[in-house]
Amino acid sequence: MRILYLLLAVALTVSCSSESENTFTSVQIEPVFTDSLSIRAITPLDENAVWFAANNGRVGLIDHNIPKLATIHYEDSILAFRSIAKTNKAVFVLSISNPAVLYKIGVNNREATNIEEVYVEESPTVFYDAMAFWDDKEGIAMGDPTDGCLSIIITRNGGNTWTKIPCDKLPKTEKGEAAFAASNSNIALHGNHAWIVSGGKRARIFHSGDKGATWEVFETPIIQGKAMTGIYSVDFFDETTGVIFGGNWEDQAFNEGNKAITKDGGKTWKLISNGKGPGYRSSVRFVPGSNGKGIVAVGSPGISYSPDQGETWSALSSEGFYAIEFVNDTLAFASGRNKISKLIFKND
């Protein structure tokens, strides 16, 4: 019995120590790129390299703080990009408004080899917000409604061609319901699942469990009803546990009804730290290696962290960012106005 108690004590000590190591108390912010751009879409390669897409037609790779940049024109237009995604062989960027143009950039050993248009959509109301890939073959992009439903396009062949899902295959949107192209994080993918978030007059979850073949829609308790209220970002740890974040862009300190968690795959949502913790944030991510407990949310008001699925929060920095993407359990890239930075999270 004494040996058993000793083993239990050791196990508890190791468990507590491991949990403590995963708790952040500070963040070190290292600038890696500055330019007069609004950078809302990033996708890291590793701890030293990150792709980005921005306004003024700018797309680039920052590799060991060295920028490799391109400016993309469509006919006489300079495009604005807020969506980016990558596969093993290519990077994809999608412009926001009319015309919406999706480019495939072939990549070999971190060098762009070619660029081609793979999708063009013209409509007075077209506006794409985010893009992601399940794997190297299948990807999805979403945008505001153009005909009574969200705009959703799918590729099944590695991004070579894209097809728009007709509205009779999608849940109808309501008047004033759209999405925010704030951080390329309106879409979350896990397994065969996809979750897409909306905002404005309604704040809902559009879900597919079969890579976009069929869809359903769920209600959320997130603040809604005005043009700039709703869900700005979504992330899922696994097929059941997910987090949504947003708020009111016009009242960024307001922290009621702006963050929620699900434990049933998005069917139902529970507000977390309602009236406490951070207000408006534009991008939220689960911390890798935290077993779905650690959450980091960024926005123009700063960087916020929770070690316990949003029950409690700490403000790690007041420096503002639009988007965050993790590389590993302590390092992420974040983008914002005129900048991309590396975030190194610490337990001091």
Kinemage of the C-alpha trace (Angstrom):
@kinemage 1
@onewidth
@group {chain A} dominant
@subgroup {mainchain}
@vectorlist {calphas} color= white
{ca met a 1} P 0.000 0.000 0.000
{ca arg a 2} L 2.837 2.387 0.835
{ca ile a 3} L 4.325 1.812 -2.633
{ca leu a 4} L 0.935 2.480 -4.230
{ca tyr a 5} L 0.561 5.775 -2.351
{ca leu a 6} L 4.079 6.752 -3.391
{ca leu a 7} L 3.324 6.044 -7.055
{ca leu a 8} L 0.105 8.031 -6.853
{ca ala a 9} L 1.954 10.961 -5.299
{ca val a 10} L 4.561 10.890 -8.051
{ca ala a 11} L 1.848 10.708 -10.733
{ca leu a 12} L 0.018 13.658 -9.240
{ca thr a 13} L 3.228 15.665 -9.027
{ca val a 14} L 4.062 14.970 -12.666
{ca ser a 15} L 0.505 15.787 -13.751
{ca cys a 16} L 0.470 19.099 -11.894
{ca ser a 17} L 3.903 19.997 -13.201
{ca ser a 18} L 2.876 19.264 -16.799
{ca glu a 19} L -0.303 21.315 -16.472
{ca ser a 20} L 1.652 24.218 -14.982
{ca glu a 21} L 4.088 24.188 -17.887
{ca asn a 22} L 1.187 24.700 -20.288
{ca thr a 23} L -0.005 27.862 -18.525
{ca phe a 24} L 1.113 31.119 -20.140
{ca thr a 25} L 1.980 34.141 -18.034
{ca ser a 26} L 3.528 36.380 -20.701
{ca val a 27} L 4.156 36.732 -24.414
{ca gln a 28} L 7.258 37.935 -26.220
{ca ile a 29} L 6.425 39.807 -29.425
{ca glu a 30} L 9.079 39.815 -32.157
{ca pro a 31} L 8.345 41.823 -35.340
{ca val a 32} L 9.231 39.909 -38.508
{ca phe a 33} L 7.717 42.143 -41.205
{ca thr a 34} L 6.423 45.704 -41.493
{ca asp a 35} L 4.773 47.426 -44.441
{ca ser a 36} L 1.897 49.823 -45.096
{ca leu a 37} L -0.614 46.979 -45.419
{ca ser a 38} L -3.675 45.574 -43.698
{ca ile a 39} L -2.686 41.928 -43.176
{ca arg a 40} L -5.614 39.749 -42.132
{ca ala a 41} L -4.676 36.363 -43.624
{ca ile a 42} L -1.609 34.300 -42.685
{ca thr a 43} L -0.588 30.641 -42.870
{ca pro a 44} L 2.725 29.536 -41.291
{ca leu a 45} L 5.130 27.017 -42.811
{ca asp a 46} L 7.232 26.531 -39.681
{ca glu a 47} L 8.675 28.594 -36.839
{ca asn a 48} L 10.685 30.738 -39.258
{ca ala a 49} L 8.393 31.183 -42.260
{ca val a 50} L 4.871 32.446 -42.873
{ca trp a 51} L 2.808 33.212 -45.980
{ca phe a 52} L 0.457 36.195 -45.993
{ca ala a 53} L -2.169 37.867 -48.177
{ca ala a 54} L -3.123 41.531 -47.803
{ca asn a 55} L -4.651 44.558 -49.482
{ca asn a 56} L -3.020 46.419 -52.409
{ca gly a 57} L -2.675 43.062 -54.163
{ca arg a 58} L 0.222 42.035 -51.933
{ca val a 59} L 1.033 38.389 -51.321
{ca gly a 60} L 4.275 37.088 -49.890
{ca leu a 61} L 6.406 34.686 -47.898
{ca ile a 62} L 8.402 35.941 -44.922
{ca asp a 63} L 11.271 33.458 -44.478
{ca his a 64} L 13.746 34.092 -41.626
{ca asn a 65} L 12.526 37.726 -41.623
{ca ile a 66} L 13.347 38.068 -45.344
{ca pro a 67} L 10.289 39.015 -47.437
{ca lys a 68} L 9.577 37.542 -50.868
{ca leu a 69} L 6.739 39.662 -52.190
{ca ala a 70} L 4.461 39.891 -55.210
{ca thr a 71} L 1.728 42.295 -56.287
{ca ile a 72} L -1.199 40.659 -58.087
{ca his a 73} L -3.355 42.538 -60.590
{ca tyr a 74} L -6.559 41.317 -62.183
{ca glu a 75} L -6.948 43.160 -65.481
{ca asp a 76} L -6.852 46.807 -64.382
{ca ser a 77} L -7.764 46.111 -60.753
{ca ile a 78} L -5.478 45.797 -57.730
{ca leu a 79} L -7.108 43.154 -55.552
{ca ala a 80} L -7.551 43.036 -51.788
{ca phe a 81} L -6.900 39.638 -50.195
{ca arg a 82} L -8.213 38.431 -46.828
{ca ser a 83} L -8.216 34.666 -47.438
{ca ile a 84} L -5.244 32.322 -47.683
{ca ala a 85} L -4.681 28.564 -47.430
{ca lys a 86} L -1.980 26.093 -48.402
{ca thr a 87} L -1.378 22.490 -49.382
{ca asn a 88} L 1.935 20.687 -49.711
{ca lys a 89} L 2.406 21.947 -53.255
{ca ala a 90} L 0.572 25.258 -53.463
{ca val a 91} L -0.662 28.395 -51.721
{ca phe a 92} L -4.109 29.837 -52.489
{ca val a 93} L -5.255 33.452 -52.104
{ca leu a 94} L -8.775 34.768 -52.658
{ca ser a 95} L -9.819 38.401 -53.091
{ca ile a 96} L -12.734 39.874 -51.208
{ca ser a 97} L -15.020 41.810 -53.543
{ca asn a 98} L -16.231 42.082 -57.115
{ca pro a 99} L -14.658 40.397 -58.968
{ca ala a 100} L -13.644 37.637 -56.545
{ca val a 101} L -10.536 35.980 -57.954
{ca leu a 102} L -8.871 32.874 -56.512
{ca tyr a 103} L -5.232 32.210 -57.387
{ca lys a 104} L -3.199 29.033 -57.072
{ca ile a 105} L 0.497 29.707 -56.482
{ca gly a 106} L 2.666 26.692 -57.208
{ca val a 107} L 5.461 26.285 -54.662
{ca asn a 108} L 8.661 24.238 -54.777
{ca asn a 109} L 11.206 24.443 -51.946
{ca arg a 110} L 9.687 27.717 -50.680
{ca glu a 111} L 9.906 29.329 -54.107
{ca ala a 112} L 6.841 30.320 -56.121
{ca thr a 113} L 7.009 28.551 -59.475
{ca asn a 114} L 3.839 29.795 -61.170
{ca ile a 115} L 0.546 31.525 -60.491
{ca glu a 116} L -2.796 30.862 -62.145
{ca glu a 117} L -6.421 31.924 -61.825
{ca val a 118} L -8.514 28.940 -60.758
{ca tyr a 119} L -11.818 30.658 -59.955
{ca val a 120} L -13.457 33.981 -60.849
{ca glu a 121} L -16.855 35.178 -59.661
{ca glu a 122} L -18.519 38.429 -60.671
{ca ser a 123} L -21.506 39.801 -58.778
{ca pro a 124} L -22.393 43.161 -57.228
{ca thr a 125} L -22.672 41.471 -53.812
{ca val a 126} L -19.783 38.987 -53.971
{ca phe a 127} L -17.466 39.192 -50.943
{ca tyr a 128} L -15.341 36.250 -49.788
{ca asp a 129} L -14.157 36.015 -46.193
{ca ala a 130} L -12.113 32.867 -45.493
{ca met a 131} L -10.577 29.718 -46.953
{ca ala a 132} L -9.180 26.413 -45.617
{ca phe a 133} L -8.230 22.889 -46.754
{ca trp a 134} L -9.152 19.558 -45.197
{ca asp a 135} L -6.208 17.906 -46.962
{ca asp a 136} L -4.133 18.302 -50.125
{ca lys a 137} L -7.131 17.563 -52.351
{ca glu a 138} L -10.217 19.073 -50.744
{ca gly a 139} L -10.697 22.684 -49.734
{ca ile a 140} L -13.425 25.227 -49.037
{ca ala a 141} L -13.924 28.984 -49.146
{ca met a 142} L -16.863 30.985 -47.848
{ca gly a 143} L -18.293 34.438 -48.345
{ca asp a 144} L -21.302 36.679 -47.825
{ca pro a 145} L -24.697 35.765 -49.293
{ca thr a 146} L -25.241 36.533 -52.980
{ca asp a 147} L -28.593 34.793 -53.554
{ca gly a 148} L -30.168 34.113 -50.171
{ca cys a 149} L -27.473 31.743 -48.900
{ca leu a 150} L -23.817 31.903 -47.929
{ca ser a 151} L -21.361 31.750 -50.806
{ca ile a 152} L -19.495 28.441 -50.466
{ca ile a 153} L -17.082 27.069 -53.056
{ca ile a 154} L -15.429 23.641 -52.907
{ca thr a 155} L -12.443 21.991 -54.601
{ca arg a 156} L -11.937 18.226 -54.794
{ca asn a 157} L -8.810 18.192 -56.984
{ca gly a 158} L -6.150 20.094 -55.090
{ca gly a 159} L -7.464 23.539 -55.949
{ca asn a 160} L -7.291 23.212 -59.727
{ca thr a 161} L -11.020 23.848 -60.086
{ca trp a 162} L -13.685 25.165 -57.694
{ca thr a 163} L -17.468 24.739 -57.720
{ca lys a 164} L -20.025 26.933 -55.975
{ca ile a 165} L -22.680 25.097 -53.953
{ca pro a 166} L -26.168 26.119 -55.142
{ca cys a 167} L -28.520 27.720 -52.650
{ca asp a 168} L -30.976 24.831 -52.784
{ca lys a 169} L -28.268 22.715 -51.110
{ca leu a 170} L -27.614 25.220 -48.301
{ca pro a 171} L -29.536 26.678 -45.352
{ca lys a 172} L -31.051 30.066 -46.139
{ca thr a 173} L -29.510 33.149 -44.590
{ca glu a 174} L -31.632 35.868 -43.065
{ca lys a 175} L -31.710 39.527 -44.046
{ca gly a 176} L -28.672 41.294 -42.634
{ca glu a 177} L -26.790 38.045 -41.942
{ca ala a 178} L -23.306 37.861 -43.435
{ca ala a 179} L -19.727 37.309 -42.257
{ca phe a 180} L -16.636 39.285 -41.318
{ca ala a 181} L -13.435 39.135 -43.361
{ca ala a 182} L -11.437 40.018 -40.254
{ca ser a 183} L -8.919 37.185 -39.830
{ca asn a 184} L -9.485 34.327 -42.312
{ca ser a 185} L -10.973 32.343 -39.429
{ca asn a 186} L -14.690 32.103 -40.264
{ca ile a 187} L -14.107 28.426 -41.109
{ca ala a 188} L -13.003 25.586 -38.816
{ca leu a 189} L -12.211 22.106 -40.171
{ca his a 190} L -11.692 18.826 -38.323
{ca gly a 191} L -11.970 15.345 -39.776
{ca asn a 192} L -14.733 15.508 -42.388
{ca his a 193} L -16.413 18.407 -40.582
{ca ala a 194} L -16.677 22.074 -41.470
{ca trp a 195} L -18.095 24.861 -39.326
{ca ile a 196} L -18.777 28.326 -40.753
{ca val a 197} L -19.794 31.321 -38.628
{ca ser a 198} L -21.975 34.308 -39.436
{ca gly a 199} L -22.604 37.721 -37.959
{ca gly a 200} L -24.577 40.909 -38.338
{ca lys a 201} L -28.302 40.568 -37.755
{ca arg a 202} L -27.825 36.877 -36.926
{ca ala a 203} L -24.897 34.961 -35.404
{ca arg a 204} L -25.157 31.292 -36.355
{ca ile a 205} L -23.139 28.145 -37.090
{ca phe a 206} L -23.386 26.454 -40.490
{ca his a 207} L -22.170 22.856 -40.223
{ca ser a 208} L -21.285 20.048 -42.610
{ca gly a 209} L -20.210 16.603 -41.440
{ca asp a 210} L -19.319 15.321 -44.917
{ca lys a 211} L -16.862 17.851 -46.378
{ca gly a 212} L -19.519 20.166 -47.720
{ca ala a 213} L -21.948 17.685 -49.289
{ca thr a 214} L -24.815 18.468 -46.872
{ca trp a 215} L -25.402 21.346 -44.447
{ca glu a 216} L -27.377 22.305 -41.337
{ca val a 217} L -27.480 25.478 -39.251
{ca phe a 218} L -27.431 26.032 -35.469
{ca glu a 219} L -28.290 29.013 -33.269
{ca thr a 220} L -25.803 30.646 -30.872
{ca pro a 221} L -26.141 33.011 -27.892
{ca ile a 222} L -23.536 35.421 -29.339
{ca ile a 223} L -24.523 39.096 -29.476
{ca gln a 224} L -26.329 39.878 -32.738
{ca gly a 225} L -28.775 42.287 -34.298
{ca lys a 226} L -26.510 45.080 -35.553
{ca ala a 227} L -24.296 45.285 -38.615
{ca met a 228} L -21.022 44.892 -36.701
{ca thr a 229} L -22.119 42.356 -34.070
{ca gly a 230} L -21.748 38.606 -34.210
{ca ile a 231} L -19.182 35.841 -34.546
{ca tyr a 232} L -15.822 36.840 -35.997
{ca ser a 233} L -13.847 33.630 -35.490
{ca val a 234} L -14.223 29.892 -34.810
{ca asp a 235} L -11.882 27.043 -33.890
{ca phe a 236} L -12.419 23.370 -33.022
{ca phe a 237} L -10.129 21.215 -30.892
{ca asp a 238} L -11.791 17.988 -32.053
{ca glu a 239} L -15.116 16.976 -33.571
{ca thr a 240} L -17.075 17.953 -30.448
{ca thr a 241} L -15.266 20.800 -28.638
{ca gly a 242} L -15.209 24.205 -30.286
{ca val a 243} L -14.994 27.894 -29.436
{ca ile a 244} L -16.447 30.991 -31.092
{ca phe a 245} L -15.458 34.600 -30.463
{ca gly a 246} L -16.598 37.995 -31.612
{ca gly a 247} L -18.592 40.809 -30.103
{ca asn a 248} L -19.410 44.308 -31.234
{ca trp a 249} L -16.704 45.987 -33.331
{ca glu a 250} L -18.292 49.368 -32.570
{ca asp a 251} L -18.033 48.769 -28.783
{ca gln a 252} L -14.893 46.670 -28.403
{ca ala a 253} L -14.743 46.785 -24.600
{ca phe a 254} L -18.214 45.228 -24.271
{ca asn a 255} L -17.626 41.666 -23.037
{ca glu a 256} L -21.120 40.205 -22.764
{ca gly a 257} L -22.315 37.596 -25.240
{ca asn a 258} L -19.117 37.608 -27.254
{ca lys a 259} L -17.548 34.193 -26.535
{ca ala a 260} L -18.992 30.699 -26.253
{ca ile a 261} L -18.018 27.035 -26.230
{ca thr a 262} L -19.646 23.836 -27.509
{ca lys a 263} L -19.178 20.253 -26.372
{ca asp a 264} L -21.532 18.641 -28.891
{ca gly a 265} L -20.050 19.560 -32.247
{ca gly a 266} L -21.730 22.951 -32.517
{ca lys a 267} L -25.350 21.982 -31.941
{ca thr a 268} L -25.532 23.966 -28.693
{ca trp a 269} L -23.324 26.723 -27.275
{ca lys a 270} L -22.719 28.058 -23.782
{ca leu a 271} L -21.457 31.563 -23.092
{ca ile a 272} L -18.134 31.644 -21.225
{ca ser a 273} L -16.953 34.369 -18.859
{ca asn a 274} L -20.006 36.409 -19.741
{ca gly a 275} L -19.384 39.984 -18.642
{ca lys a 276} L -15.828 39.048 -17.719
{ca gly a 277} L -12.600 38.650 -19.620
{ca pro a 278} L -11.919 40.217 -23.021
{ca gly a 279} L -14.400 42.028 -25.195
{ca tyr a 280} L -14.274 42.030 -28.973
{ca arg a 281} L -11.640 39.773 -30.534
{ca ser a 282} L -11.271 38.925 -34.225
{ca ser a 283} L -9.330 35.636 -34.069
{ca val a 284} L -9.395 32.708 -31.621
{ca arg a 285} L -7.314 29.533 -31.490
{ca phe a 286} L -6.934 26.535 -29.187
{ca val a 287} L -3.357 26.214 -27.953
{ca pro a 288} L -1.726 23.078 -29.418
{ca gly a 289} L -0.783 20.509 -26.800
{ca ser a 290} L -3.167 21.890 -24.178
{ca asn a 291} L -5.775 19.131 -24.568
{ca gly a 292} L -8.365 21.643 -25.646
{ca lys a 293} L -7.990 23.739 -22.504
{ca gly a 294} L -5.775 26.631 -23.582
{ca ile a 295} L -7.286 29.373 -25.751
{ca val a 296} L -5.698 32.520 -27.175
{ca ala a 297} L -7.785 35.311 -28.708
{ca val a 298} L -6.409 38.394 -30.447
{ca gly a 299} L -7.939 41.587 -31.736
{ca ser a 300} L -7.184 45.254 -32.072
{ca pro a 301} L -7.499 45.664 -28.244
{ca gly a 302} L -4.754 43.079 -27.535
{ca ile a 303} L -3.893 39.452 -26.786
{ca ser a 304} L -5.943 37.439 -24.267
{ca tyr a 305} L -5.311 33.965 -22.860
{ca ser a 306} L -7.389 31.368 -21.016
{ca pro a 307} L -5.936 28.154 -19.533
{ca asp a 308} L -9.340 26.601 -18.790
{ca gln a 309} L -11.578 26.729 -21.863
{ca gly a 310} L -12.544 30.333 -21.300
{ca glu a 311} L -13.567 30.220 -17.656
{ca thr a 312} L -10.837 32.685 -16.679
{ca trp a 313} L -8.747 35.073 -18.777
{ca ser a 314} L -5.559 37.096 -18.532
{ca ala a 315} L -4.428 39.977 -20.723
{ca leu a 316} L -0.962 39.136 -22.072
{ca ser a 317} L -0.507 42.274 -24.184
{ca ser a 318} L -2.339 45.400 -25.296
{ca glu a 319} L -0.681 45.294 -28.725
{ca gly a 320} L -3.340 44.779 -31.333
{ca phe a 321} L -3.500 42.098 -34.021
{ca tyr a 322} L -6.128 40.884 -36.476
{ca ala a 323} L -5.222 37.198 -36.808
{ca ile a 324} L -3.221 34.475 -35.064
{ca glu a 325} L -2.033 31.044 -36.244
{ca phe a 326} L -0.057 28.644 -34.038
{ca val a 327} L 3.039 26.744 -35.190
{ca asn a 328} L 3.492 24.719 -31.996
{ca asp a 329} L 2.436 24.848 -28.346
{ca thr a 330} L 4.402 28.016 -27.499
{ca leu a 331} L 4.908 29.835 -30.818
{ca ala a 332} L 2.495 31.565 -33.174
{ca phe a 333} L 2.475 34.161 -35.911
{ca ala a 334} L 0.100 37.113 -35.686
{ca ser a 335} L -0.759 39.754 -38.258
{ca gly a 336} L -2.243 43.196 -38.014
{ca arg a 337} L -2.122 46.700 -39.335
{ca asn a 338} L 1.204 47.133 -41.160
{ca lys a 339} L 2.838 44.116 -39.524
{ca ile a 340} L 3.439 40.439 -38.950
{ca ser a 341} L 4.962 39.357 -35.636
{ca lys a 342} L 6.123 36.176 -33.993
{ca leu a 343} L 4.495 35.490 -30.624
{ca ile a 344} L 6.473 33.410 -28.133
{ca phe a 345} L 4.321 32.390 -25.167
{ca lys a 346} L 6.066 31.862 -21.838
{ca asn a 347} L 5.505 30.568 -18.334
{ca asp a 348} L 7.762 32.937 -16.367
